[in-house]
Amino acid sequence: MSLLAKIQGGAVLRYPYTLDELRADNPRTSFPAVIPPAALADFGVVEIVQTGQPAHDPLMQTVEESLPALIAGVWTQAWKVRNADAAEVAERAAAVRKALVDAVQAHLDATAQTRGYDGILSLASYAASNNPPFAIEGRAGADWRDAVWLYCYGVLAAVQAGTRPVPSAEELVAELPALVWPS
């Protein structure tokens, strides 16, 4: 569906504007099911060329749509980027941290489950087993768990310091050290 705006004298009166609003504003006019742009223009309605949001740091900045702008004779969707306030940054940082930590925990558990363990905690608990095969596998799991969390917390620290962008959960999991099961 295209974006519309009601324009008068080169200024945006209403945005976004819908065909339902056009019909309500003009109750004595019969409009076709599909209204061509020329007919829209007769009522001061223009289609807005959609643009993607500008590049920004999602942790530190907020992108907000602003009123469309007339650029080279074309009404175009416009955006403004503003710095997030301290509360927004803290809230976003906490949400990002939780999402990434949850993804890492799920990865640890899912990997342990591939060998029949309930999760990483169950696997690592076998490091103290008196049964050598269980103890070896448990030790490998505990060592891997430690390496994964060290890596994860290093990434989180780099993100917080602003020295690396926030990875997606999938990107972070793909970067983690792999578990090498003992043979």
C-alpha positions in Angstrom: 0.0 0.0 0.0 1.4 3.4 -0.9 1.8 6.2 1.5 -0.3 9.3 0.9 -0.2 12.9 2.2 -2.7 15.7 2.0 -0.9 18.8 0.7 -2.0 22.4 0.4 0.1 25.3 -0.9 3.2 23.1 -0.8 2.8 22.2 2.9 1.8 18.9 4.4 -1.6 19.2 6.0 -2.0 15.5 7.0 0.3 12.7 7.0 -0.2 9.8 6.7 -3.4 10.3 4.8 -5.6 7.4 3.7 -8.1 6.8 0.9 -10.8 6.3 3.5 -10.0 9.8 4.8 -10.2 11.2 1.3 -13.6 9.6 0.8 -14.8 10.9 4.2 -13.5 14.4 3.4 -15.3 14.3 0.1 -18.6 12.6 0.8 -20.3 13.9 -2.4 -17.6 12.5 -4.7 -17.8 9.0 -6.2 -14.3 7.6 -6.4 -13.3 4.6 -8.4 -11.9 1.5 -6.6 -8.4 2.5 -7.8 -7.8 6.2 -7.8 -5.1 7.3 -10.3 -2.4 9.7 -9.1 -3.8 12.5 -11.3 -7.2 12.2 -9.7 -5.6 12.2 -6.2 -3.7 15.4 -7.1 -7.1 17.1 -7.9 -7.9 16.7 -4.2 -4.4 17.7 -3.0 -3.4 14.2 -2.2 0.1 12.9 -3.3 1.8 9.6 -3.1 4.9 9.6 -1.0 8.0 7.8 -2.3 9.0 5.4 0.5 12.7 5.4 1.6 14.5 3.1 4.0 15.5 4.3 7.4 18.9 5.9 7.5 21.9 4.1 9.0 22.0 4.6 12.7 23.3 2.9 15.9 20.1 1.2 17.3 21.5 1.2 20.8 22.4 4.9 20.9 20.1 6.5 18.4 16.4 6.6 17.6 15.0 7.0 14.1 11.7 8.8 13.7 9.7 9.4 10.7 9.1 13.1 10.0 6.9 14.9 7.5 7.5 14.1 3.9 9.8 16.5 2.0 9.5 17.7 -1.5 12.8 16.7 -3.1 13.5 17.5 -6.8 9.7 17.7 -7.3 8.9 14.4 -5.6 7.3 14.0 -2.3 9.6 11.7 -0.3 9.4 9.9 3.0 11.7 11.7 5.5 13.4 10.5 8.7 15.3 12.2 11.5 17.9 10.5 13.7 18.2 11.7 17.3 20.4 10.6 20.1 18.6 8.4 22.5 18.4 9.7 26.1 20.2 7.9 28.9 17.1 6.0 30.0 16.4 4.8 26.5 20.1 3.7 26.1 20.0 1.8 29.4 16.7 0.1 28.5 17.9 -0.9 25.1 21.3 -2.1 26.4 19.5 -4.3 29.0 17.2 -5.7 26.4 20.1 -6.4 24.0 22.2 -8.0 26.8 19.2 -10.2 27.8 18.5 -11.3 24.3 22.1 -12.2 23.6 22.6 -14.0 26.9 19.4 -15.9 26.4 20.5 -17.0 22.9 23.9 -18.2 24.2 22.2 -20.1 27.0 19.8 -21.7 24.5 22.8 -22.7 22.3 24.7 -24.2 25.2 21.6 -26.2 26.2 20.7 -27.3 22.7 24.3 -28.5 22.0 24.3 -30.5 25.3 20.9 -32.0 24.4 22.3 -33.4 21.1 24.1 -36.0 23.3 21.1 -36.7 25.6 21.8 -34.3 28.4 19.0 -32.1 29.8 21.2 -29.1 29.1 24.6 -27.6 29.7 24.2 -27.7 33.5 23.6 -31.5 33.4 26.5 -32.0 31.0 28.9 -30.0 33.1 27.8 -31.8 36.3 29.3 -35.0 34.9 32.8 -33.5 35.2 32.7 -34.7 38.8 31.6 -38.3 37.9 33.6 -41.3 39.0 32.8 -42.9 35.7 35.8 -41.9 33.4 33.8 -41.6 30.1 31.2 -39.5 31.8 33.8 -37.4 33.5 35.7 -36.7 30.3 32.6 -35.6 28.4 31.5 -33.5 31.4 34.9 -31.8 31.6 34.8 -31.1 27.9 31.3 -29.6 28.4 32.3 -27.5 31.4 35.5 -26.2 29.6 33.4 -25.3 26.5 30.8 -23.6 28.6 33.5 -21.5 30.2 35.0 -20.6 26.8 31.6 -19.7 25.4 30.7 -17.4 28.3 34.2 -15.7 28.3 33.7 -15.0 24.6 30.1 -13.8 25.1 31.0 -11.4 27.9 33.9 -10.1 25.8 31.5 -9.3 23.0 29.0 -7.6 25.4 31.9 -5.5 26.9 33.0 -4.4 23.4 29.4 -3.5 22.5 29.1 -1.5 25.7 32.4 0.2 25.0 31.2 1.1 21.5 34.1 -0.7 19.8 31.9 -3.2 18.0 28.3 -3.1 16.7 25.6 -5.1 18.4 25.5 -8.5 16.8 22.2 -10.3 16.2 21.7 -13.4 18.3 22.4 -15.6 15.3 25.6 -13.7 14.5 26.8 -14.1 18.1 26.0 -17.8 18.3 27.8 -18.3 15.0 31.0 -16.7 16.4 31.1 -18.8 19.6 33.7 -21.5 20.1 32.6 -24.9 19.1 32.3 -27.9 21.4 34.7 -30.6 20.5 33.2 -33.8 21.9 35.8 -36.3 23.2 36.1 -39.4 21.2 
